[in-house]
Amino acid sequence: MNVAIIPARGGSRRIPGKNIRLFHGKPIIAYPIAAAREAGCFDDIIVSTEHERTRAVAKAYGAKIHLRPTALADDDVGTQAVMRSALAWWVSCHQGREPELACCIYATTPLMGAADLLLGYAAMADRWVEYAYVEGWYYWGRAEAFMRGAELDGPNSVKQVLVREHRHIDINTEEDWRRAERMYQELQQQALEQREPAQ
């Protein structure tokens, strides 16, 4: 079994409310939820949050909710700790059964598609790989590696998945947000032009 976990705490200093802020008409967290569903490789799609409005939005778009402890909602808490907490909760809900793989997907990834997630999934077919990632978008990992707190390092255990620059952005600031909106609009326009029949 494979589980997608989207960390989405309520507090954000640089972009307030960023995980549910509207991005081209939809809460930005709706995009990774949709991509994970479209990928078809996850048994569960979970949003981990302590924030009531984020819970409501994520549920409306079809995600299950891991109620994150408030101690894991500070700026200083990394995603590894959140993944361990969410996976332990998931295991407790499934009579101790552990998933094989988990994927930590960041909430602000509107340019990421199902095909991008599947590239990471394919990389995990190599049994020597513990993690496969796209910087700022997601990282796949073996559930047992998450649970023992294995770090994303080592020349053989971690594999980077490459995405073309015109499609990739890590949204951390307001300027990143505005640039991502422009990139998304351009990609949507290109897709529309490709679908239109020649005159």
C-alpha positions, 0 to 999 in steps of 0.5 A, a space after each residue: 500500500 502507498 500513502 500520500 501525505 500533504 503537510 499543511 500547517 496553518 501558520 506561515 510567516 512569509 505567505 500568510 494562509 498560503 496552503 488554502 490561498 486561492 491560486 487561479 480560482 482554487 485553494 492551492 492545496 487542491 492541486 496536489 490533492 488532484 494530482 495525487 488522485 490522478 496518479 492512481 498509485 495511492 491507497 490514501 491521500 492525507 492532509 496533515 494539519 492543525 488548522 480548522 479551515 485547512 481541514 475543511 478545504 482538504 476534506 472538500 477536495 477529497 483528502 483524509 485528515 490527520 489532526 496534527 499535534 500542535 507541537 508539530 505545527 511550529 516553524 522549526 518542525 521539519 517534514 520528517 517529524 510530521 511524516 512520522 506522526 502521520 504514518 504512525 496515525 495511519 498505522 494505528 487506523 489500519 490495525 498495525 499494517 504499515 504501507 510500503 511507500 509514502 510520499 510527502 507532497 508539499 501543499 503549494 505545488 500547482 505546477 506538479 502533475 500526476 506524471 511527475 509523481 509517477 516518475 518518483 514512484 518509478 524511481 522507488 522500484 530500485 530496492 536500494 533507493 530509500 527516497 526519490 524527490 523533486 526539490 520543493 515538490 515531493 519526496 517518496 520514501 519507504 515507510 520504514 525509512 520515514 519511521 526510523 527517521 532516515 535522512 535524505 542523504 547518501 549517494 545511493 539511497 536518495 535519487 533526484 527526479 528532474 523536472 524542466 525549469 519552465 515547469 518547476 518552482 518552489 513557492 516560498 515568497 510572494 514573488 515566487 507566488 506571482 511567478 508561479 501564477 504566470 508560469 501556470 497561465 503560460 502552461 495552460 495557454 500552451 496546452 489549449 493551443 495544442 488542443 485547438 485544431 489547425 485552421 
